[in-house]
Amino acid sequence: MICADLHFHTYYSPDASTRPKTIVERLDQNPTVKALAITDHNTTEGYEQVRKLAEPYEDIIIIPGVEISAEEGEIILLGITELPPKPWKTKNLTDYAHKNNALAVAPHPYRGLGLKDQTLNLNIDAIEILNAITSPELNRKAEQLARTQGLPGVSGSDVHAVGDPWNVYSEIDAEPEVNEILEAIRKGRVRVFQMDKSIRF
């Protein structure tokens, strides 16, 4: 069983300030979460830096990812290390993900630049139903959307800066290997949790 945070930003995102070294240090200290998806906005540079720094830690898994600003709204691709070609339309992005054995996830669908009800017409693999910086009302709405579509629900802290809450995670029934984790999510072997005590990153 793997406990993973599937939505995390480094200072390679223009709106974030978390340092890759700090991320690895805090992940090492976290008693629960040992897998982390780096999902910077429109770049995979942060993932590469965190992955390199995490290599000495045998129990830490860094999942490659990116949060793309598509024309229709934001979409997370998990399992890719290179940016997809433009134009960044959601259909192109989901096709790219599936051709590369990656996942297309709708983050915080009802907050900010989320895809909202457009996900009904997209080939999405999972929906983020628990986002640490999204209101409970909008998280519940996302959960209902996932149920309506019969899609797995995942969670992410969406950390951007030191001091942000780091209190949600996805429990995934998988071996500690990136492709196994992605396949387990695809098959719905995932549950979301909120920690009883909020940790500040």
Backbone as CSV, one residue per row, in Angstrom:
resi,resn,N_x,N_y,N_z,CA_x,CA_y,CA_z,C_x,C_y,C_z
1,MET,0.845,-1.197,0.000,0.000,0.000,0.000,0.881,1.248,0.000
2,ILE,0.605,2.160,-0.895,1.383,3.388,-1.044,0.525,4.585,-0.653
3,CYS,1.085,5.489,0.135,0.415,6.748,0.458,1.098,7.851,-0.344
4,ALA,0.343,8.464,-1.229,0.924,9.423,-2.171,0.163,10.739,-2.189
5,ASP,0.917,11.806,-2.336,0.355,13.129,-2.606,0.528,13.348,-4.104
6,LEU,-0.575,13.524,-4.830,-0.528,13.531,-6.286,-0.600,14.926,-6.920
7,HIS,-0.308,15.951,-6.115,-0.402,17.322,-6.651,0.493,18.219,-5.803
8,PHE,1.678,18.550,-6.329,2.663,19.297,-5.539,3.502,20.167,-6.464
9,HIS,3.820,21.389,-6.005,4.540,22.351,-6.838,5.897,22.728,-6.236
10,THR,6.866,22.972,-7.120,8.152,23.518,-6.713,8.249,24.960,-7.209
11,TYR,9.386,25.595,-6.911,9.530,26.977,-7.361,9.759,27.109,-8.872
12,TYR,9.696,25.970,-9.578,9.697,26.052,-11.038,8.313,26.431,-11.575
13,SER,7.298,26.359,-10.725,5.988,26.928,-11.070,6.050,28.422,-10.781
14,PRO,5.528,29.261,-11.672,5.646,30.713,-11.466,4.920,31.226,-10.228
15,ASP,3.973,30.447,-9.705,3.216,30.900,-8.535,3.608,30.140,-7.272
16,ALA,4.756,29.460,-7.276,5.160,28.656,-6.119,6.569,29.028,-5.671
17,SER,6.894,28.663,-4.420,8.209,29.027,-3.871,8.892,27.876,-3.138
18,THR,8.335,26.664,-3.220,8.919,25.546,-2.487,10.185,25.036,-3.176
19,ARG,11.250,24.873,-2.380,12.537,24.444,-2.898,12.579,22.921,-3.005
20,PRO,13.130,22.384,-4.098,13.228,20.929,-4.236,13.909,20.247,-3.058
21,LYS,14.976,20.816,-2.538,15.684,20.219,-1.396,14.778,20.154,-0.169
22,THR,14.037,21.212,0.069,13.113,21.235,1.206,12.022,20.186,1.042
23,ILE,11.535,20.023,-0.172,10.487,19.034,-0.441,10.967,17.634,-0.079
24,VAL,12.166,17.287,-0.508,12.695,15.949,-0.222,12.913,15.763,1.278
25,GLU,13.424,16.775,1.938,13.659,16.689,3.387,12.345,16.492,4.146
26,ARG,11.325,17.244,3.778,10.028,17.114,4.457,9.365,15.773,4.133
27,LEU,9.535,15.309,2.918,8.975,14.016,2.537,9.643,12.899,3.337
28,ASP,10.940,13.008,3.539,11.669,12.024,4.344,11.160,12.006,5.780
29,GLN,10.770,13.161,6.294,10.299,13.272,7.676,8.826,12.898,7.844
30,ASN,8.084,12.873,6.746,6.651,12.595,6.836,6.432,11.132,7.218
31,PRO,5.688,10.863,8.281,5.501,9.478,8.715,4.532,8.677,7.846
32,THR,3.771,9.347,7.017,2.717,8.679,6.241,3.007,8.693,4.741
33,VAL,3.176,9.885,4.190,3.321,10.042,2.738,4.773,9.814,2.325
34,LYS,4.979,8.857,1.417,6.322,8.559,0.921,6.406,8.613,-0.606
35,ALA,5.300,8.902,-1.256,5.297,9.071,-2.709,4.714,10.441,-3.027
36,LEU,5.318,11.103,-3.990,4.923,12.482,-4.283,4.991,12.729,-5.785
37,ALA,3.909,13.296,-6.327,3.905,13.687,-7.739,4.241,15.167,-7.840
38,ILE,5.289,15.477,-8.572,5.643,16.874,-8.822,4.892,17.317,-10.071
39,THR,4.002,18.289,-9.894,3.085,18.701,-10.965,3.176,20.211,-11.180
40,ASP,4.357,20.666,-11.522,4.528,22.098,-11.758,3.717,22.552,-12.968
41,HIS,3.464,23.847,-13.008,2.680,24.421,-14.104,3.523,24.492,-15.380
42,ASN,3.145,23.680,-16.362,3.695,23.769,-17.718,5.204,23.519,-17.811
43,THR,5.767,22.792,-16.851,7.185,22.445,-16.896,7.431,21.173,-16.092
44,THR,8.443,20.407,-16.509,8.850,19.210,-15.759,10.209,19.415,-15.094
45,GLU,10.731,20.628,-15.118,12.045,20.886,-14.527,12.076,20.591,-13.036
46,GLY,11.021,20.954,-12.331,10.977,20.694,-10.892,11.027,19.212,-10.585
47,TYR,10.308,18.427,-11.380,10.344,16.972,-11.187,11.767,16.450,-11.300
48,GLU,12.503,16.876,-12.319,13.864,16.389,-12.520,14.746,16.723,-11.323
49,GLN,14.602,17.921,-10.788,15.418,18.318,-9.637,15.067,17.509,-8.384
50,VAL,13.779,17.353,-8.124,13.352,16.595,-6.934,13.757,15.131,-7.061
51,ARG,13.588,14.569,-8.254,13.955,13.162,-8.473,15.433,12.922,-8.163
52,LYS,16.292,13.798,-8.645,17.726,13.638,-8.411,18.051,13.717,-6.918
53,LEU,17.446,14.669,-6.243,17.711,14.844,-4.813,17.166,13.689,-3.979
54,ALA,16.126,13.036,-4.476,15.490,11.947,-3.721,16.155,10.596,-3.956
55,GLU,17.042,10.503,-4.913,17.651,9.208,-5.249,18.287,8.485,-4.062
56,PRO,18.947,9.169,-3.122,19.558,8.459,-1.988,18.543,7.856,-0.998
57,TYR,17.277,8.242,-1.087,16.265,7.780,-0.135,15.517,6.582,-0.719
58,GLU,15.754,5.415,-0.177,15.195,4.191,-0.748,13.680,4.115,-0.648
59,ASP,13.089,4.751,0.369,11.639,4.615,0.581,10.828,5.740,-0.051
60,ILE,11.479,6.663,-0.758,10.773,7.784,-1.371,10.569,7.514,-2.865
61,ILE,9.362,7.772,-3.338,9.025,7.619,-4.753,8.596,8.981,-5.289
62,ILE,9.252,9.436,-6.331,8.873,10.697,-6.975,8.199,10.364,-8.306
63,ILE,6.953,10.782,-8.427,6.141,10.496,-9.615,6.231,11.677,-10.573
64,PRO,6.616,11.425,-11.829,6.685,12.545,-12.775,5.294,13.053,-13.136
65,GLY,5.206,14.351,-13.325,3.913,14.915,-13.699,4.039,16.362,-14.117
66,VAL,2.931,16.914,-14.544,2.870,18.315,-14.926,1.413,18.758,-14.888
67,GLU,1.190,19.996,-14.499,-0.150,20.588,-14.544,-0.173,21.553,-15.729
68,ILE,-0.895,21.150,-16.759,-0.906,21.899,-18.018,-2.050,22.912,-18.047
69,SER,-1.730,24.107,-18.500,-2.764,25.128,-18.710,-3.334,24.935,-20.112
70,ALA,-4.281,24.018,-20.218,-4.918,23.743,-21.507,-5.876,24.883,-21.860
71,GLU,-6.291,24.915,-23.102,-7.202,25.972,-23.538,-8.521,25.920,-22.776
72,GLU,-8.950,24.705,-22.393,-10.242,24.550,-21.713,-10.142,24.628,-20.186
73,GLY,-8.939,24.543,-19.643,-8.755,24.544,-18.197,-7.536,23.715,-17.833
74,GLU,-7.259,23.613,-16.534,-6.060,22.909,-16.083,-6.268,21.395,-16.060
75,ILE,-5.220,20.676,-16.429,-5.251,19.223,-16.433,-3.880,18.718,-15.998
76,ILE,-3.871,17.711,-15.144,-2.619,17.102,-14.682,-2.364,15.833,-15.473
77,LEU,-1.130,15.686,-15.941,-0.686,14.451,-16.560,0.321,13.810,-15.619
78,LEU,0.046,12.590,-15.194,0.943,11.856,-14.309,1.644,10.763,-15.090
79,GLY,2.966,10.704,-14.952,3.718,9.652,-15.619,4.484,10.119,-16.833
80,ILE,4.505,11.425,-17.096,5.269,11.929,-18.240,6.449,12.767,-17.745
81,THR,7.543,12.708,-18.481,8.734,13.478,-18.135,9.041,14.560,-19.161
82,GLU,8.290,14.577,-20.261,8.471,15.597,-21.286,7.123,16.249,-21.592
83,LEU,7.163,17.529,-21.872,5.924,18.238,-22.177,5.318,17.748,-23.485
84,PRO,3.990,17.654,-23.536,3.333,17.292,-24.792,3.472,18.410,-25.818
85,PRO,3.351,18.068,-27.090,3.406,19.124,-28.116,2.152,19.997,-28.062
86,LYS,2.302,21.221,-28.492,1.144,22.119,-28.601,0.438,21.870,-29.924
87,PRO,-0.836,22.238,-30.056,-1.639,23.035,-29.130,-2.106,22.220,-27.915
88,TRP,-2.190,22.894,-26.786,-2.603,22.233,-25.556,-4.117,22.256,-25.401
89,LYS,-4.768,21.470,-26.200,-6.199,21.221,-26.046,-6.356,19.927,-25.247
90,THR,-7.430,19.835,-24.462,-7.563,18.683,-23.567,-7.573,17.353,-24.316
91,LYS,-8.199,17.295,-25.479,-8.205,16.042,-26.219,-6.792,15.637,-26.627
92,ASN,-6.002,16.608,-27.095,-4.623,16.321,-27.455,-3.834,15.825,-26.241
93,LEU,-4.091,16.437,-25.087,-3.348,16.100,-23.877,-3.722,14.716,-23.349
94,THR,-5.010,14.394,-23.371,-5.395,13.057,-22.909,-4.889,11.994,-23.877
95,ASP,-4.922,12.280,-25.165,-4.386,11.338,-26.146,-2.887,11.122,-25.919
96,TYR,-2.183,12.202,-25.662,-0.738,12.114,-25.414,-0.463,11.267,-24.169
97,ALA,-1.251,11.514,-23.125,-1.069,10.740,-21.891,-1.260,9.258,-22.149
98,HIS,-2.323,8.911,-22.833,-2.629,7.496,-23.019,-1.642,6.808,-23.963
99,LYS,-1.129,7.541,-24.938,-0.107,6.964,-25.826,1.193,6.704,-25.080
100,ASN,1.389,7.415,-23.978,2.626,7.283,-23.202,2.408,6.566,-21.866
101,ASN,1.300,5.816,-21.779,0.997,5.034,-20.570,0.937,5.914,-19.318
102,ALA,0.464,7.142,-19.517,0.327,8.090,-18.407,-1.150,8.299,-18.088
103,LEU,-1.418,9.065,-17.033,-2.787,9.339,-16.609,-3.138,10.805,-16.827
104,ALA,-4.382,11.049,-17.205,-4.922,12.403,-17.286,-5.878,12.598,-16.115
105,VAL,-5.583,13.593,-15.285,-6.358,13.844,-14.068,-6.931,15.257,-14.113
106,ALA,-8.196,15.401,-13.727,-8.816,16.724,-13.628,-8.614,17.246,-12.208
107,PRO,-7.713,18.229,-12.005,-7.504,18.765,-10.659,-8.564,19.799,-10.296
108,HIS,-8.903,19.830,-9.010,-9.867,20.822,-8.481,-10.835,21.301,-9.555
109,PRO,-11.691,20.435,-10.081,-12.494,20.791,-11.260,-13.394,22.009,-11.082
110,TYR,-13.784,22.328,-9.856,-14.717,23.447,-9.670,-14.061,24.664,-9.012
111,ARG,-12.726,24.691,-8.955,-12.021,25.847,-8.413,-11.106,26.440,-9.457
112,GLY,-11.036,27.753,-9.506,-10.090,28.425,-10.379,-10.252,28.022,-11.833
113,LEU,-9.175,27.520,-12.405,-9.171,27.153,-13.821,-9.474,25.669,-14.029
114,GLY,-10.197,25.071,-13.100,-10.588,23.671,-13.242,-11.472,23.449,-14.464
115,LEU,-11.529,22.209,-14.895,-12.277,21.866,-16.118,-13.794,21.868,-15.933
116,LYS,-14.225,21.886,-14.684,-15.660,21.895,-14.375,-16.389,20.733,-15.061
117,ASP,-17.611,20.976,-15.535,-18.398,19.882,-16.115,-17.905,19.457,-17.501
118,GLN,-16.909,20.151,-18.028,-16.344,19.731,-19.309,-15.754,18.322,-19.238
119,THR,-15.388,17.897,-18.016,-14.803,16.559,-17.868,-15.776,15.469,-18.320
120,LEU,-17.061,15.792,-18.373,-18.045,14.807,-18.825,-17.781,14.367,-20.258
121,ASN,-17.138,15.228,-21.029,-16.909,14.930,-22.442,-15.442,14.630,-22.757
122,LEU,-14.630,14.429,-21.716,-13.204,14.202,-21.917,-12.817,12.794,-21.499
123,ASN,-11.744,12.314,-22.068,-11.254,10.974,-21.768,-10.310,11.015,-20.566
124,ILE,-10.854,11.471,-19.433,-10.084,11.637,-18.199,-9.987,10.284,-17.475
125,ASP,-8.861,10.068,-16.777,-8.667,8.815,-16.047,-9.074,8.910,-14.579
126,ALA,-8.993,10.103,-13.999,-9.320,10.274,-12.576,-9.654,11.735,-12.317
127,ILE,-10.325,11.971,-11.212,-10.695,13.327,-10.803,-10.173,13.581,-9.399
128,GLU,-9.579,14.749,-9.208,-9.115,15.123,-7.872,-10.327,15.535,-7.046
129,ILE,-10.685,14.687,-6.094,-11.889,14.938,-5.296,-11.578,15.505,-3.918
130,LEU,-10.286,15.529,-3.549,-9.877,16.096,-2.268,-8.607,16.904,-2.504
131,ASN,-8.781,18.221,-2.492,-7.679,19.157,-2.701,-7.578,20.010,-1.446
132,ALA,-6.383,20.077,-0.867,-6.223,20.693,0.454,-6.538,22.179,0.492
133,ILE,-6.446,22.863,-0.645,-6.716,24.307,-0.631,-8.022,24.653,-1.345
134,THR,-8.878,23.654,-1.507,-10.207,23.854,-2.090,-11.252,23.680,-0.996
135,SER,-12.327,24.414,-1.070,-13.355,24.358,-0.029,-14.014,22.978,0.016
136,PRO,-14.489,22.566,1.205,-15.187,21.283,1.309,-16.364,21.172,0.343
137,GLU,-17.063,22.269,0.132,-18.219,22.248,-0.776,-17.796,21.889,-2.198
138,LEU,-16.716,22.503,-2.680,-16.268,22.236,-4.040,-15.608,20.866,-4.154
139,ASN,-14.971,20.407,-3.079,-14.439,19.041,-3.082,-15.574,18.019,-3.166
140,ARG,-16.658,18.275,-2.440,-17.810,17.357,-2.499,-18.424,17.350,-3.893
141,LYS,-18.454,18.516,-4.515,-18.984,18.592,-5.871,-18.107,17.785,-6.843
142,ALA,-16.786,17.852,-6.648,-15.862,17.067,-7.469,-16.057,15.575,-7.231
143,GLU,-16.304,15.203,-5.975,-16.541,13.788,-5.653,-17.800,13.281,-6.341
144,GLN,-18.827,14.101,-6.363,-20.058,13.719,-7.048,-19.826,13.568,-8.550
145,LEU,-19.006,14.439,-9.109,-18.673,14.351,-10.531,-17.977,13.026,-10.836
146,ALA,-17.033,12.641,-9.966,-16.320,11.376,-10.170,-17.280,10.195,-10.093
147,ARG,-18.203,10.237,-9.148,-19.180,9.152,-9.018,-20.063,9.076,-10.258
148,THR,-20.515,10.234,-10.724,-21.376,10.274,-11.899,-20.706,9.623,-13.102
149,GLN,-19.404,9.846,-13.226,-18.673,9.325,-14.371,-18.046,7.957,-14.121
150,GLY,-18.144,7.466,-12.894,-17.543,6.182,-12.569,-16.031,6.207,-12.637
151,LEU,-15.441,7.346,-12.241,-13.995,7.506,-12.309,-13.364,7.466,-10.921
152,PRO,-12.108,7.020,-10.827,-11.415,7.042,-9.540,-11.259,8.466,-9.032
153,GLY,-11.310,8.627,-7.724,-11.062,9.915,-7.095,-9.709,9.907,-6.417
154,VAL,-8.932,10.976,-6.605,-7.617,11.080,-5.995,-7.531,12.378,-5.200
155,SER,-6.448,12.521,-4.455,-6.284,13.726,-3.658,-4.890,14.307,-3.830
156,GLY,-4.779,15.594,-3.538,-3.492,16.267,-3.608,-3.490,17.501,-2.733
157,SER,-2.347,17.788,-2.150,-2.262,18.946,-1.261,-2.196,20.255,-2.035
158,ASP,-1.683,20.203,-3.277,-1.566,21.416,-4.099,-0.682,22.451,-3.407
159,VAL,0.355,21.973,-2.711,1.260,22.873,-2.001,2.005,23.763,-2.995
160,HIS,2.066,25.051,-2.656,2.812,26.018,-3.453,3.915,26.702,-2.641
161,ALA,3.753,26.735,-1.296,4.705,27.484,-0.480,4.811,26.874,0.914
162,VAL,5.925,27.145,1.562,6.092,26.733,2.954,4.971,27.371,3.769
163,GLY,4.311,26.566,4.576,3.176,27.045,5.361,1.850,26.571,4.838
164,ASP,1.821,26.082,3.591,0.577,25.531,3.039,0.226,24.224,3.756
165,PRO,-1.055,23.889,3.868,-1.442,22.633,4.511,-0.991,21.424,3.698
166,TRP,-0.446,20.442,4.406,-0.018,19.192,3.773,-0.729,18.076,4.515
167,ASN,-2.017,17.938,4.271,-2.845,17.091,5.137,-3.765,16.130,4.392
168,VAL,-3.529,15.924,3.105,-4.338,14.960,2.360,-3.414,14.027,1.588
169,TYR,-3.911,12.849,1.307,-3.132,11.907,0.511,-4.049,10.855,-0.089
170,SER,-3.510,10.147,-1.065,-4.214,9.030,-1.688,-3.551,7.731,-1.233
171,GLU,-4.350,6.796,-0.771,-3.841,5.470,-0.421,-4.064,4.571,-1.631
172,ILE,-2.980,4.055,-2.184,-3.032,3.331,-3.453,-2.567,1.894,-3.241
173,ASP,-3.386,0.958,-3.680,-3.066,-0.466,-3.551,-2.124,-0.862,-4.673
174,ALA,-0.823,-0.648,-4.447,0.162,-0.890,-5.501,1.525,-1.168,-4.884
175,GLU,2.379,-1.758,-5.693,3.779,-1.924,-5.324,4.482,-0.568,-5.459
176,PRO,5.602,-0.376,-4.767,6.294,0.920,-4.787,7.081,1.171,-6.075
177,GLU,6.351,1.327,-7.152,6.958,1.570,-8.459,5.991,2.447,-9.256
178,VAL,6.515,3.438,-9.965,5.661,4.451,-10.588,4.611,3.839,-11.510
179,ASN,5.004,2.961,-12.414,4.024,2.392,-13.347,2.954,1.582,-12.630
180,GLU,3.345,0.883,-11.566,2.373,0.121,-10.777,1.383,1.055,-10.092
181,ILE,1.878,2.171,-9.583,1.012,3.157,-8.926,0.009,3.733,-9.918
182,LEU,0.482,4.092,-11.089,-0.416,4.664,-12.097,-1.466,3.658,-12.543
183,GLU,-1.065,2.401,-12.714,-2.010,1.374,-13.140,-3.063,1.117,-12.065
184,ALA,-2.655,1.144,-10.799,-3.602,0.943,-9.701,-4.635,2.073,-9.661
185,ILE,-4.192,3.303,-9.885,-5.134,4.432,-9.934,-6.098,4.240,-11.098
186,ARG,-5.561,3.887,-12.246,-6.383,3.675,-13.440,-7.477,2.647,-13.176
187,LYS,-7.151,1.630,-12.400,-8.107,0.557,-12.113,-8.978,0.845,-10.889
188,GLY,-8.789,2.027,-10.277,-9.648,2.418,-9.158,-9.223,1.876,-7.812
189,ARG,-7.997,1.382,-7.698,-7.526,0.853,-6.418,-6.902,1.986,-5.601
190,VAL,-7.744,2.971,-5.292,-7.267,4.170,-4.616,-8.370,4.734,-3.741
191,ARG,-7.974,5.246,-2.577,-8.899,5.939,-1.665,-8.237,7.223,-1.195
192,VAL,-9.051,8.212,-0.869,-8.495,9.494,-0.422,-8.691,9.645,1.087
193,PHE,-7.726,10.331,1.699,-7.750,10.531,3.145,-7.308,11.941,3.494
194,GLN,-7.847,12.424,4.619,-7.388,13.674,5.196,-6.831,13.355,6.572
195,MET,-5.630,13.846,6.850,-5.006,13.579,8.137,-5.785,14.255,9.254
196,ASP,-5.841,13.579,10.400,-6.543,14.147,11.557,-5.898,15.438,12.007
197,LYS,-4.555,15.466,11.975,-3.822,16.642,12.386,-3.154,17.267,11.178
198,SER,-3.444,18.513,10.909,-2.893,19.171,9.741,-1.405,19.445,9.917
199,ILE,-0.627,18.998,8.937,0.797,19.308,8.902,0.980,20.515,7.997
200,ARG,1.804,21.448,8.446,2.125,22.577,7.575,3.434,22.286,6.886
201,PHE,3.438,22.454,5.564,4.644,22.111,4.826,5.769,23.049,5.229
